[in-house]
Amino acid sequence: MNAGVVLQDVIVALAVIASAVYVFRTRFPGTARRLRGWAAIRMIDSGSPSMSKLGRRLAPAARVQDGCGSCDGCETKR
């Protein structure tokens, strides 16, 4: 195969993956948060220092307790 065609296929594949991740995070934020937490826990428990560091960076932020509960608790309860 031509190197230009391979490069074009790689760029298109990266664009499709990025689009799918964006749609998943915007349409299913709760599921995305749980999936990030699950992956972070597995990385932290792996025993490798570099994977633990990456897992801590990947872990979602703690939730605010006095929010409405539908998103990340950005508004206070009425």
Beta strands, then each sheet from edge to edge (+ up, - down):
end
